[in-house]
Amino acid sequence: MAKNMRLTIFTDGASRGNPGPASYGFVILDEEGKLIYKKGEYIGHTTNNVAEYTAVWEALKYTKKLMIGKKHSEIKLFADSKLVAEQLSGNYRIKAEHLKPIIEKIKILSIELGGVIYSHVPRSQNILADGIANHALDSR
């Protein structure tokens, strides 16, 4: 029988200037808080919001790979961008037209994963993802 998975994801986007050179970072933790996977990547010249949403998109794409053959999951995703957490939770309207395509892809992926709980955390509680995003930006 396939084992249920409970995952916690922390995501962050970074940009130097807005727009400017940008990157994302994310970590995926198991239910005991052990690191399963981490990734950070430079994504070129873009806005901080695009970097934040790219972090969520990339984290969920990897999570989908992890979930192959698993029965059910509980996925909690934390971002230090209040805008990202509130828009993906459906609490804030999406006004920026350029963000709508990636947000739609995230919503579809979230449904395919059985739902994702999005929450805002202070930057001080998002140190791992923040560090990965900044390292990706610094080492481009």
C-alpha positions in Angstrom: 0.0 0.0 0.0 1.3 3.4 -0.9 2.3 5.6 2.1 0.7 9.0 2.7 3.1 11.9 2.5 3.1 15.1 4.4 5.3 17.7 2.9 6.3 21.2 4.0 7.7 23.6 1.4 9.4 26.9 1.9 9.8 29.1 -1.2 11.5 32.5 -1.9 12.2 34.7 -4.9 15.0 37.3 -5.0 15.8 40.2 -7.2 18.4 43.0 -7.1 16.4 45.9 -8.3 12.7 45.5 -9.3 13.0 44.5 -12.1 16.6 43.3 -11.9 18.7 40.1 -11.8 16.5 37.5 -10.2 16.5 34.0 -8.8 14.4 31.6 -6.8 14.9 29.0 -4.0 12.9 26.4 -2.3 13.2 23.5 0.1 10.9 20.5 0.6 10.8 18.9 4.0 9.2 15.6 5.2 6.9 15.4 8.1 9.8 15.1 10.5 11.3 18.3 9.1 14.1 16.5 7.3 15.3 18.0 4.1 14.1 16.0 1.0 15.2 18.4 -1.7 16.4 21.9 -2.3 16.9 24.0 -5.4 17.9 27.5 -6.4 18.3 28.9 -9.8 19.1 32.2 -11.5 16.2 33.2 -13.8 17.4 36.3 -15.5 16.2 39.9 -15.4 12.7 40.1 -14.0 10.6 41.4 -11.1 10.6 40.1 -7.5 6.9 38.9 -7.9 7.8 36.8 -10.9 10.7 35.3 -8.9 8.4 34.5 -6.0 5.9 32.8 -8.2 8.6 31.0 -10.1 9.8 29.5 -6.8 6.3 28.2 -6.0 5.9 26.8 -9.6 9.3 25.0 -9.5 8.7 23.6 -6.0 5.3 22.2 -7.0 6.7 20.7 -10.2 9.3 18.8 -8.2 6.7 17.8 -5.6 4.6 16.3 -8.3 7.5 14.1 -9.2 7.9 13.1 -5.6 4.2 12.1 -5.4 4.3 9.5 -8.1 3.1 6.3 -6.6 2.0 7.9 -3.3 -1.6 7.6 -2.1 -2.3 11.0 -0.6 -0.4 14.0 0.5 -0.8 17.0 2.7 1.2 19.8 1.3 1.8 23.1 3.2 3.7 25.8 1.3 5.1 28.8 3.1 6.3 32.0 1.4 7.6 35.2 2.9 5.7 37.1 0.2 2.3 37.9 1.7 1.0 38.7 -1.8 1.9 35.2 -3.1 0.4 33.4 -0.1 -2.8 35.5 -0.2 -3.3 35.4 -3.9 -2.8 31.6 -4.1 -5.1 31.1 -1.2 -7.8 33.1 -3.1 -7.9 35.9 -0.5 -6.4 38.6 -2.8 -7.4 39.4 -6.4 -4.8 39.0 -9.1 -4.5 42.4 -10.8 -1.1 42.1 -12.6 -1.8 40.6 -16.0 1.7 39.4 -16.5 1.4 37.2 -13.4 -1.9 35.5 -14.4 -0.4 32.8 -16.7 2.0 31.5 -14.0 -0.6 31.7 -11.3 -3.0 29.6 -13.5 -0.3 27.0 -14.0 0.3 26.9 -10.2 -3.4 26.5 -9.5 -3.7 23.6 -12.0 -0.7 21.9 -10.4 -2.1 22.4 -6.9 -5.3 20.7 -8.0 -3.3 17.8 -9.5 -1.5 17.4 -6.2 -4.7 17.2 -4.2 -4.6 20.8 -2.9 -1.9 22.9 -1.3 -2.3 25.0 1.8 -0.6 28.4 1.3 0.6 30.4 4.2 2.7 33.6 4.8 5.7 33.4 7.1 8.0 36.2 8.2 11.4 36.3 6.4 13.0 35.2 9.7 11.2 31.8 9.4 12.2 31.4 5.7 15.9 31.4 6.1 16.7 28.2 4.1 14.8 29.2 1.0 16.0 32.8 1.2 19.6 31.6 1.5 19.2 29.3 -1.5 17.6 32.1 -3.6 20.4 34.6 -2.7 23.1 32.0 -3.3 21.7 31.3 -6.8 21.7 35.0 -7.5 25.2 35.6 -6.1 26.8 32.7 -8.0 25.3 33.3 -11.5 
